[in-house]
Amino acid sequence: MPKGQMAWLFFGFSGRVSRAAFFLAGMLLMVLQIFVLYRFTLAPEGSGASGLWALLFWGLAVVSIFASVALGVKRLHDFGKPGIFAVSLFIPMVSILAFIVLCLYPGDAGANEYGDRTNAPKQ
């Protein structure tokens, strides 16, 4: 993987991302959140470990929200739509449907206004 590719995937807003990359990145974010929440529930209440895991959970939640928006924007770009529609990922009940649609809807076969190819920033 080229240097900076992971940073672009989770934090960049330019370019396009494929269905598979969108799904896998979304699942990675979810697994990390579940792991940290699980560790928090195992820590004794009121302990230093409990506070640390709670802090990690909230920090990861903020990073995950930003990364989810970046992934959604790039996924929308893959089929030529503006990134503002990524807001639908944060509407309760609509978010699950929006995630599924973004995972299943095919992207543009060739270049579009958001990039020449999928899984790369716009050049």
C-alpha positions in Angstrom: 0.0 0.0 0.0 1.5 3.4 -1.0 2.6 5.7 1.8 -0.3 7.8 3.0 -3.0 5.6 1.5 -4.5 4.7 4.8 -4.6 8.3 5.9 -6.3 9.3 2.7 -8.8 6.4 3.0 -10.0 7.4 6.5 -9.4 11.2 6.5 -9.2 12.5 2.9 -12.2 13.9 1.1 -11.0 13.9 -2.5 -11.2 11.0 -4.9 -13.2 7.9 -5.0 -13.5 4.7 -3.0 -14.9 1.3 -4.1 -17.7 -0.7 -2.5 -15.3 -3.2 -1.0 -13.0 -0.6 0.4 -15.9 1.3 1.9 -17.4 -1.8 3.5 -14.1 -3.1 4.9 -13.1 0.3 6.3 -16.6 0.8 7.8 -16.3 -2.7 9.4 -12.9 -1.9 10.8 -14.2 1.2 12.5 -17.1 -0.7 13.9 -14.9 -3.6 15.2 -12.5 -1.1 16.9 -15.4 0.7 18.6 -16.9 -2.6 19.8 -13.5 -3.8 21.1 -12.9 -0.6 23.1 -16.5 -0.7 24.5 -16.1 -4.3 25.4 -12.8 -3.5 27.3 -14.6 -0.7 29.1 -17.3 -3.0 30.3 -14.7 -5.4 31.7 -12.9 -2.7 33.7 -14.0 -2.3 37.4 -16.4 0.6 37.8 -14.6 3.8 39.0 -11.1 2.5 38.3 -8.4 4.2 36.4 -8.7 1.5 33.7 -12.4 2.3 33.4 -11.7 6.0 32.8 -9.0 5.2 30.3 -11.3 2.9 28.2 -14.1 5.5 28.4 -11.7 8.2 27.2 -10.5 5.9 24.4 -14.1 5.1 23.4 -15.1 8.8 23.1 -11.9 9.6 21.3 -12.4 6.8 18.8 -16.0 7.9 18.4 -15.0 11.3 17.3 -12.4 9.9 14.9 -14.9 7.4 13.6 -17.5 10.1 12.8 -14.9 12.1 10.8 -13.7 8.9 9.0 -17.3 7.8 8.2 -18.0 11.2 6.6 -14.8 11.0 4.6 -15.6 7.4 3.5 -19.1 8.3 2.6 -18.1 11.4 0.6 -15.5 9.3 -1.4 -18.1 6.5 -1.9 -20.6 9.0 -3.3 -17.9 10.5 -5.6 -17.4 7.0 -7.0 -20.8 7.1 -8.7 -20.7 10.9 -9.5 -22.8 12.3 -6.7 -21.8 15.2 -4.5 -20.4 14.4 -1.0 -23.1 16.4 0.9 -25.4 13.3 0.7 -23.0 11.6 3.2 -25.1 13.4 5.9 -27.6 10.6 5.4 -25.2 8.3 7.2 -26.1 10.2 10.4 -29.9 10.2 10.2 -31.3 7.5 12.5 -32.9 4.6 10.7 -31.9 6.0 7.3 -28.2 5.5 8.2 -28.4 1.7 8.0 -30.2 1.8 4.6 -27.7 4.4 3.3 -24.8 2.2 4.4 -26.2 -0.8 2.6 -27.0 1.2 -0.5 -23.4 2.6 -0.6 -22.0 -0.9 -0.2 -24.1 -2.3 -3.0 -24.5 0.5 -5.6 -21.8 0.1 -8.3 -19.5 3.0 -9.1 -18.8 4.6 -12.4 -16.7 2.3 -14.7 -14.4 5.0 -15.9 -13.2 8.4 -14.9 -15.7 10.9 -13.6 -15.4 14.5 -12.3 -14.1 13.2 -8.9 -11.2 11.2 -10.2 -9.7 9.0 -12.9 -10.0 5.8 -11.0 -11.4 4.2 -7.9 -9.5 3.9 -4.6 -7.3 6.9 -5.3 -7.3 10.6 -4.5 -8.2 12.9 -7.4 -5.0 13.8 -9.3 
